[in-house]
Amino acid sequence: MRKLFFPFAIALLFSSLFISCSNSVQTGSNTNYYKMQMSVDSIRTALQTSVGKTIPSLNVLITTPTDEYFISSVPPGNLPLTKDTYFRFASNTKNFTSASILNMQQDGWLNIDSKITDTIPGTSITYVPSTPQWNIPNKNQISIKNLLQHSAGVYDVSNDPAPGYPNSYVLDVQIAEPNHQFSSGELVGVAATNNLSYFLPGTNHHYSNTGYTILSEIIARVYSSHAGSPKLYSEYIYNYLTGPFAMVPVDVRFPYLATDNTIPSPNTPGKVYFEDGTITNTSVYNKSANVGEGNGYGTMAMLRTYIRSMISGNNILNATSLNLMKNEISPGSPNYALGCALFTNLGYGHTGATMGYFSCMFYDPLTGVSVIGSIPFWDLTNGGVNFYKPFYTMLDACWAVRSVLGYPGKP
């Protein structure tokens, strides 16, 4: 997760606790469950006091080698979520994109050290189109690995302002036209037309959703060249990584059409407080601008299955590829490798932020413990001073449940 640009002692009611317990997942002791519930409740109410707004829920799914607990803290009188509640998991999508690229490399379909202007092995087709719309600054120097690391210097048109778009190209277009059908060429073209970049490739680190937009195009083009017919990013993900014939099937989805803007039930809407006083629920949202970088949705149970299998080496990546994903650290970053970050005492994984939702997924190989966190709440009031508080609150809850079980917690 990166900075998004915008101009903009607990009293526990036993009745609420028992409601939460009846909707929980618990394979360990009641004592540990109650300690976790109380801890997460206190963290949620502290955030609520800090921002002065009702926090709809704070949720953590923790799985150890022997036990599993799901904790959902909600205001009194509200039903807690379950581990099978759908939500938009945003930039956690990037790890799926990285896994796909690395699997393509395992199969000999590409090389992550190749420049994006090189040709796909065995073909005369370049990794990205050779058209003016795709002539971003320093294009000939950008490698696929640079894109995976956020070290390519590719300008992020979904988060940062561009000429004529004071918030960002994606946000301002969506405000004006909520059902606009975005394309990768359109997004990359904003950076190309305006000659926008951050630095020379391979010299620094700057989170870029647009860099992962380019990776989604590469996946589609490489897959199409091998299939002999047009293929989409989402088709590769489904056929090789998540679908019923994948090594570890998991029913997450990656919509690419503006009209495919809903998520299944049961779901939790993302709640957003805006500067002008309006409050919006965002489970219905056009994600066509976020293919490959943040368009995924699913459940906490699905993310648990995915990240545990991927980082433990029990999914499609071999040991060499998994080592690259975890350890090929980006220049200028202390912990971000190939679509994967290492968080102290949480493990390897990713975080996500999309309108109304924060989330995270981590697996710690040292302990065999995974934690999935979510909080469907954004606060854009008061100049955005509270914006990051829910994100850090979610991480605090993840550390807290680890601590209850005797694992290292918040560093």
Beta strands, then each sheet from edge to edge (+ up, - down):
strand 1: 58-63
strand 2: 68-73
strand 3: 86-90
strand 4: 271-273
strand 5: 279-281
strand 6: 296-299
strand 7: 341-343
strand 8: 347-354
strand 9: 357-364
strand 10: 369-375
strand 11: 377-379
sheet 1: 2+ 1- 10+ 9- 8+ 7-
sheet 2: 3+ 6-
sheet 3: 5+ 4- 11-
end
